[in-house]
Amino acid sequence: MKSNMQDFQTIADCDFGENIKIISPYNLYGCKVGDNCFIGPFVEIQKNASIGKNTRISSHSFVCEGVHIGDDCFIAHGVMFTNDKFNRDKFELAQTIVGNNVKIGSNSTILPVKIGDNVVVGAGSVVTKDIPAGSVVAGNPAKIIKRRYLK
């Protein structure tokens, strides 16, 4: 069976800023992407998600509905955002808010949380709780390992 790579390229109902670079294949629909952003290959960004200006989303990452990523962020390869609080009685869509100047390491999983500005999330971390500004976190579950000086 022949595969047509174009079958895996969808951009629908998105609001893009200027100077956006998107590498195929990709799947973006109903999202907002700010100026000067880079979206790597095999990235999906769902409806009602937003990416701030000057932000880089690396390959194989998944940004689901309700995720809002700030300005000047770096999302490394294979980062997975979730939006389900895993309530056994009902599906509950939740939001994730990522502040400005946040770096999230490869293969991290981010549950519905608030991440403050100037945070670093170590590779492979599982973020289950809110992270205050200026923190460095790592592990499963992610724990604060350092507080950075904030200007």
Stockholm file with secondary structure:
# STOCKHOLM 1.0

chainA/1-151         MKSNMQDFQTIADCDFGENIKIISPYNLYGCKVGDNCFIGPFVEIQKNASIGKNTRISSHSFVCEGVHIGDDCFIAHGVMFTNDKFNRDKFELAQTIVGNNVKIGSNSTILPVKIGDNVVVGAGSVVTKDIPAGSVVAGNPAKIIKRRYLK
#=GR chainA/1-151 SS CCCCGGGGEEEESCEECSSCEECSSEEEESCEECTTCEECTTEEECTTCEECTTCEECTTCEECTTEEECSSCEECTTCEECCBCCCSSSCCBCCEEECSSCEECTTCEECSCEECTTCEECTTCEECSCBCTTEEEETTTTEEEEECCCC
#=GC SS_cons         CCCCGGGGEEEESCEECSSCEECSSEEEESCEECTTCEECTTEEECTTCEECTTCEECTTCEECTTEEECSSCEECTTCEECCBCCCSSSCCBCCEEECSSCEECTTCEECSCEECTTCEECTTCEECSCBCTTEEEETTTTEEEEECCCC
//
